């Protein structure tokens, strides 16, 4: 796929206030005041751009391959949560063939150089501190995205979540770096990994009927029989979607979105399940076909994102 130019003379259709590489390295930390807006704008623009042809950033690309989980070049660790989505969106918009990303400083330390004029993509680092700690509190856990707020301290007060934004560049934007080739597992092995993953969940999964759904009152996933699906990948992709709904049960994440999103709560939950299934399939190296019936939610997803810039935050 031919990569679109990212020189500064080009209009950035999906990024607000991008970082453009000057003669010297930019500051690593982005303005915290607008990181939520930048992340949300990027995701909303990608959803809107693909709405007409039902091509979301987490769908297979023109080559038919599913997007790989983006990883950091310096640590080798995958990005998580909303960072996965925003980096998928950037790679799709710009035609980047690589799933490898890093900050300007990290590329420099690896002996590579970000080309002058290249534009960055935002990612966010979450830090979870105790109720009485400030942003730079001495204890707390961190993550590059979507870290859970954790348990309260016993007095009913929940820990505080802080976000810090950083700018990263794709391997396609640098000189002096060779993206390592990743071995592709044969399909039977990938299907075996998927079967083991879902079996390890210990979920109550019942088969029968012609409709896949999650029943909250019974905490139960219902799936049509395996032969009813086009192939094994379609079965596991559907199961991944319903299993993500499973995480909202009161005994797990206790996800009640009605107070936050009102009449759009159902669409917000469906977006969570859509992304959860995409993350699971990417991690299992499965390439499912997009579900056209999910396209009906696009308008509601955009309303949710544009109505709350922190919709992608924990």
C-alpha positions as CSV (number, residue, x, y, z in Angstrom):
1,X,0.0,0.0,0.0
2,X,1.3,3.4,-0.9
3,X,1.8,5.6,2.1
4,X,0.3,9.0,2.1
5,X,2.8,11.9,2.7
6,X,2.9,13.3,6.2
7,X,4.8,16.5,5.4
8,X,3.6,19.6,7.2
9,X,2.3,21.1,3.9
10,X,-0.5,18.5,4.1
11,X,-3.7,19.2,6.0
12,X,-4.1,17.0,9.0
13,X,-7.7,15.8,8.7
14,X,-7.7,13.6,11.8
15,X,-5.4,15.4,14.3
16,X,-5.9,18.6,16.2
17,X,-2.7,20.3,17.2
18,X,-0.3,17.6,16.0
19,X,3.4,17.7,16.9
20,X,5.6,18.3,13.8
21,X,9.2,17.3,14.0
22,X,11.4,20.5,14.0
23,X,15.2,20.6,13.8
24,X,15.4,19.5,17.5
25,X,13.3,16.9,19.4
26,X,9.9,18.0,20.7
27,X,9.0,17.8,24.3
28,X,7.9,14.3,25.2
29,X,4.9,15.3,27.2
30,X,1.9,16.8,25.5
31,X,-0.4,19.5,26.8
32,X,-2.6,17.6,29.3
33,X,-5.4,20.0,29.0
34,X,-6.4,18.8,25.5
35,X,-5.2,15.2,25.4
36,X,-8.7,13.8,25.9
37,X,-9.9,16.0,23.0
38,X,-7.1,15.0,20.7
39,X,-7.6,11.3,21.3
40,X,-11.4,11.5,21.0
41,X,-11.2,13.7,17.8
42,X,-8.9,11.2,16.2
43,X,-11.1,8.2,16.9
44,X,-14.3,10.0,15.9
45,X,-12.8,11.2,12.6
46,X,-11.7,7.6,11.7
47,X,-15.1,6.3,12.5
48,X,-16.8,9.0,10.4
49,X,-14.4,8.5,7.5
50,X,-15.2,4.8,7.3
51,X,-18.9,4.9,8.0
52,X,-20.0,5.0,4.4
53,X,-18.2,1.7,3.5
54,X,-18.2,0.3,7.0
55,X,-14.5,0.3,7.3
56,X,-13.4,0.9,10.9
57,X,-9.8,1.2,12.0
58,X,-10.1,-2.3,13.7
59,X,-11.3,-4.0,10.5
60,X,-9.0,-5.8,8.0
61,X,-7.2,-3.5,5.6
62,X,-7.1,-3.6,1.8
63,X,-4.7,-6.5,1.9
64,X,-7.3,-8.6,3.9
65,X,-5.1,-8.8,6.9
66,X,-6.3,-7.9,10.4
67,X,-4.6,-5.0,12.1
68,X,-1.8,-6.1,14.4
69,X,-1.7,-4.8,17.9
70,X,0.6,-1.7,17.9
71,X,3.8,-2.2,19.9
72,X,6.4,0.1,21.3
73,X,9.8,-0.2,19.5
74,X,11.8,0.3,22.7
75,X,10.0,-2.0,25.1
76,X,8.4,-4.5,22.7
77,X,5.2,-4.2,24.8
78,X,1.9,-3.7,23.0
79,X,-0.1,-0.4,23.5
80,X,-3.4,-0.9,25.3
81,X,-6.9,0.3,25.4
82,X,-7.7,3.6,23.6
83,X,-4.1,3.9,22.5
84,X,-4.6,0.7,20.4
85,X,-7.6,2.4,18.6
86,X,-6.0,5.7,18.0
87,X,-2.8,4.1,16.6
88,X,-4.9,1.8,14.4
89,X,-6.8,4.9,13.2
90,X,-3.5,6.7,12.4
91,X,-2.0,3.7,10.6
92,X,-5.2,3.3,8.5
93,X,-5.4,7.0,7.6
94,X,-1.8,7.3,6.7
95,X,-1.3,3.9,5.1
96,X,1.5,2.9,7.5
97,X,2.4,-0.8,7.0
98,X,4.1,-1.1,10.4
99,X,2.6,-1.6,13.8
100,X,5.7,-0.4,15.6
101,X,5.7,3.0,17.3
102,X,7.9,5.0,19.7
103,X,8.5,8.6,21.0
104,X,11.0,10.8,19.3
105,X,13.5,10.2,22.2
106,X,13.0,6.4,22.0
107,X,13.7,6.4,18.2
108,X,16.8,8.4,18.8
109,X,18.0,6.0,21.5
110,X,17.5,3.1,19.1
111,X,19.7,4.8,16.5
112,X,16.9,5.9,14.2
113,X,15.8,9.4,13.2
114,X,12.3,10.7,12.7
115,X,12.2,12.5,9.4
116,X,11.8,16.3,9.5
117,X,8.2,17.4,8.9
118,X,6.6,14.1,10.1
119,X,3.5,14.5,12.3
120,X,3.0,12.6,15.5
121,X,0.1,10.6,16.8
122,X,-1.1,11.1,20.4
123,X,-1.1,8.4,23.1
124,X,-2.0,8.7,26.7
125,X,-0.4,7.3,29.8
126,X,-2.7,6.7,32.8
127,X,-1.5,7.0,36.4
128,X,-3.7,5.8,39.3
129,X,-3.0,7.4,42.6
130,X,-4.6,7.1,46.0
131,X,-7.5,9.4,47.0
132,X,-5.2,11.8,48.9
133,X,-2.4,11.9,46.4
134,X,-1.7,14.5,43.8
135,X,-0.8,13.8,40.2
136,X,2.8,13.1,41.2
137,X,2.0,11.0,44.3
138,X,4.6,8.7,45.4
139,X,2.6,5.5,44.9
140,X,0.2,4.3,42.3
141,X,0.1,2.2,39.2
142,X,0.5,3.2,35.7
143,X,-0.4,2.0,32.2
144,X,-0.4,3.3,28.7
145,X,-4.1,3.1,28.4
146,X,-7.4,2.3,30.2
147,X,-6.0,1.3,33.5
148,X,-8.7,0.3,35.9
149,X,-9.3,2.7,38.8
150,X,-8.8,-0.2,41.2
151,X,-10.5,-0.9,44.6
152,X,-11.3,1.9,47.0
153,X,-9.3,2.3,50.2
154,X,-12.0,1.0,52.5
155,X,-13.4,4.4,53.2
156,X,-15.5,4.6,50.1
157,X,-13.2,7.0,48.3
158,X,-11.9,5.8,44.9
159,X,-8.3,6.3,43.6
160,X,-7.7,9.3,41.3
161,X,-6.9,8.7,37.6
162,X,-4.5,11.1,35.9
163,X,-3.7,11.3,32.1
164,X,-0.6,12.4,30.5
165,X,-0.3,12.7,26.7
166,X,2.7,11.8,24.6
167,X,3.6,12.0,20.9
168,X,4.7,8.9,19.0
169,X,5.8,8.2,15.5
170,X,5.4,5.1,13.4
171,X,8.4,3.1,12.1
172,X,7.4,4.2,8.6
173,X,8.2,7.8,9.6
174,X,11.8,7.2,10.6
175,X,15.2,6.4,8.9
176,X,17.6,3.9,10.3
177,X,15.2,1.2,11.6
178,X,14.3,-2.1,10.1
179,X,10.9,-3.5,11.3
180,X,11.5,-7.1,12.4
181,X,9.5,-9.8,10.6
182,X,6.8,-11.5,12.6
183,X,6.2,-15.2,12.1
184,X,2.6,-16.1,11.1
185,X,1.1,-18.9,13.0
186,X,-0.9,-21.5,10.9
187,X,-4.6,-21.2,11.2
188,X,-5.2,-24.5,13.2
189,X,-2.7,-23.2,15.8
190,X,-4.5,-19.8,16.0
191,X,-7.9,-21.5,16.4
192,X,-6.4,-23.7,19.1
193,X,-5.2,-20.6,21.0
194,X,-8.7,-19.0,20.6
195,X,-10.4,-22.1,22.0
196,X,-8.0,-22.2,25.0
197,X,-8.5,-18.5,25.6
198,X,-12.3,-18.7,25.8
199,X,-12.2,-21.9,27.8
200,X,-10.0,-20.2,30.4
201,X,-12.6,-17.5,30.9
202,X,-14.8,-19.9,32.9
203,X,-17.9,-18.2,31.5
204,X,-21.3,-19.7,31.2
205,X,-21.6,-20.2,27.5
206,X,-24.8,-21.9,26.1
207,X,-25.2,-23.0,22.5
208,X,-28.6,-23.2,20.7
209,X,-31.0,-21.0,18.8
210,X,-30.1,-18.5,16.1
211,X,-29.1,-15.4,18.1
212,X,-25.8,-14.5,19.8
213,X,-26.4,-12.4,23.0
214,X,-25.4,-11.8,26.6
215,X,-28.1,-12.2,29.2
216,X,-27.1,-10.0,32.2
217,X,-29.7,-11.4,34.6
218,X,-28.3,-14.9,34.2
219,X,-24.7,-13.7,33.5
220,X,-24.8,-16.0,30.5
221,X,-23.6,-15.9,26.9
222,X,-25.8,-17.5,24.3
223,X,-24.3,-18.6,21.0
224,X,-25.8,-20.3,17.9
225,X,-24.3,-23.8,17.3
226,X,-20.7,-23.8,15.9
227,X,-21.8,-25.1,12.5
228,X,-24.2,-22.1,12.0
229,X,-21.2,-19.8,11.5
230,X,-19.3,-19.3,8.2
231,X,-16.1,-20.5,9.7
232,X,-14.3,-20.8,13.0
233,X,-13.0,-17.3,12.9
234,X,-16.5,-15.9,12.6
235,X,-17.6,-18.0,15.6
236,X,-14.8,-16.8,17.8
237,X,-15.1,-13.1,16.7
238,X,-18.8,-13.2,17.7
239,X,-18.0,-14.9,21.0
240,X,-15.4,-12.2,21.7
241,X,-18.0,-9.6,21.2
242,X,-20.5,-11.2,23.6
243,X,-17.7,-12.1,26.1
244,X,-16.8,-8.4,26.3
245,X,-20.4,-7.6,27.4
246,X,-19.8,-10.2,30.1
247,X,-17.2,-7.9,31.7
248,X,-19.9,-5.3,32.6
249,X,-21.5,-7.6,35.1
250,X,-21.7,-6.1,38.7
251,X,-19.4,-8.8,39.9
252,X,-16.7,-7.7,37.4
253,X,-16.5,-4.1,36.1
254,X,-20.0,-3.2,37.2
255,X,-20.4,-1.1,34.0
256,X,-23.6,0.9,34.2
257,X,-23.4,3.5,31.4
258,X,-26.9,5.0,31.8
259,X,-26.0,7.7,34.1
260,X,-23.1,8.9,31.9
261,X,-24.5,8.4,28.4
262,X,-28.3,8.5,29.0
263,X,-30.2,7.3,25.9
264,X,-26.9,6.5,24.1
265,X,-25.9,4.0,26.8
266,X,-26.8,1.0,24.7
267,X,-24.7,2.3,21.8
268,X,-21.8,3.1,24.1
269,X,-21.9,-0.5,25.4
270,X,-22.0,-1.8,21.9
271,X,-18.9,0.3,21.0
272,X,-17.1,-1.2,24.1
273,X,-18.0,-4.7,22.8
274,X,-16.9,-3.9,19.3
275,X,-13.5,-2.7,20.5
276,X,-13.1,-5.5,23.0
277,X,-13.7,-8.1,20.3
278,X,-11.2,-6.3,18.0
279,X,-8.6,-6.3,20.7
280,X,-9.1,-10.0,21.4
281,X,-9.1,-11.0,17.8
282,X,-5.9,-9.0,17.2
283,X,-4.2,-10.6,20.1
284,X,-5.3,-14.1,18.9
285,X,-4.2,-13.2,15.3
286,X,-7.7,-13.8,13.9
287,X,-9.1,-11.9,10.9
288,X,-12.9,-11.7,11.1
289,X,-15.1,-10.2,8.5
290,X,-16.7,-6.9,9.5
291,X,-20.3,-7.2,10.7
292,X,-22.5,-4.9,8.5
293,X,-25.3,-4.9,11.1
294,X,-23.0,-3.1,13.5
295,X,-22.9,-0.1,11.1
296,X,-26.3,1.0,12.4
297,X,-24.5,2.1,15.6
298,X,-22.1,4.5,13.9
299,X,-24.2,7.7,14.3
300,X,-24.7,6.9,18.0
301,X,-21.0,6.2,18.5
302,X,-20.2,9.6,17.0
303,X,-22.8,11.3,19.2
304,X,-21.3,9.6,22.3
305,X,-17.7,10.6,21.3
306,X,-18.5,14.2,20.3
307,X,-20.7,14.7,23.3
308,X,-18.1,13.7,25.8
309,X,-14.4,14.2,25.1
310,X,-13.6,11.8,28.0
311,X,-15.8,9.0,26.5
312,X,-12.6,7.1,25.8
313,X,-11.2,7.6,29.3
314,X,-11.7,5.2,32.3
